[in-house]
Amino acid sequence: SQQGEEDPQALSIQEGENATMNCSYKTSINNLQWYRQNSGRGLVHLILIRSNEREKHSGRLRVTLDTSKKSSSLLITASRAADTASYFCATDTDKLIFGTGTRLQVFP
Amino acid sequence: EAEVAQSPRYKITEKSQAVAFWCDPISGHATLYWYRQILGQGPELLVQFQDESVVDDSQLPKDRFSAERLKGVDSTLKIQPAELGDSAMYLCASSLADKGYGYTFGSGTRLTVV
């Protein structure tokens, strides 16, 4: 079962543009995490935001969390071709449940 | 940087055969997870261990899948017999027991059942 739904399913942008991905979930959470996955590889943890936090930054990444709307967004600023990957949100309750993912393509 | 080790990297097996995957988590990580990821979808949790104990295996198809972590360190996931629908990436992850830390994933085992 998958708790999170991500939007859009696919996103294509040019290098230098910003990319925004959204995640909606259904139940109360301890924290929400974002992961990146290059094709055919394992997942890499990007950032974790706790349920009592509203915004968090890490380098070119900005994550927001709205627990009242049960939603989160991931913003990648000044995107690069190397950012091309699938991005997943995952909600941490007693276990980590992943969303359906957003496939990001960044064109040089 | 510490890694989660998985083997084999790729596995092709015929349906009805048995297959096993191995995972060695990061040293000190008490919690270990097995996920299955079908192409184009997000990972689905199969089983969660805390040390050597199973915490959650509600999504594990127990008629054919089994998982163990005998000494609370490395873990094995087995499928017997394999079915065509089991073709997927099998991912292992580990984390510190304390909430608030991200999970570290291995590179996965790509299983193809023919």
Boltz contact constraints between the chains, C-beta under 6 A:
constraints:
  - contact:
      token1: [A, 2]
      token2: [B, 42]
      max_distance: 6.0
  - contact:
      token1: [A, 30]
      token2: [B, 99]
      max_distance: 6.0
  - contact:
      token1: [A, 33]
      token2: [B, 102]
      max_distance: 6.0
  - contact:
      token1: [A, 42]
      token2: [B, 91]
      max_distance: 6.0
  - contact:
      token1: [A, 42]
      token2: [B, 105]
      max_distance: 6.0
  - contact:
      token1: [A, 42]
      token2: [B, 106]
      max_distance: 6.0
  - contact:
      token1: [A, 42]
      token2: [B, 107]
      max_distance: 6.0
  - contact:
      token1: [A, 42]
      token2: [B, 108]
      max_distance: 6.0
  - contact:
      token1: [A, 43]
      token2: [B, 105]
      max_distance: 6.0
  - contact:
      token1: [A, 45]
      token2: [B, 102]
      max_distance: 6.0
  - contact:
      token1: [A, 48]
      token2: [B, 102]
      max_distance: 6.0
  - contact:
      token1: [A, 88]
      token2: [B, 42]
      max_distance: 6.0
  - contact:
      token1: [A, 95]
      token2: [B, 45]
      max_distance: 6.0
  - contact:
      token1: [A, 95]
      token2: [B, 48]
      max_distance: 6.0
  - contact:
      token1: [A, 95]
      token2: [B, 56]
      max_distance: 6.0
  - contact:
      token1: [A, 98]
      token2: [B, 42]
      max_distance: 6.0
  - contact:
      token1: [A, 98]
      token2: [B, 43]
      max_distance: 6.0
  - contact:
      token1: [A, 99]
      token2: [B, 42]
      max_distance: 6.0
  - contact:
      token1: [A, 100]
      token2: [B, 42]
      max_distance: 6.0
  - contact:
      token1: [A, 101]
      token2: [B, 42]
      max_distance: 6.0
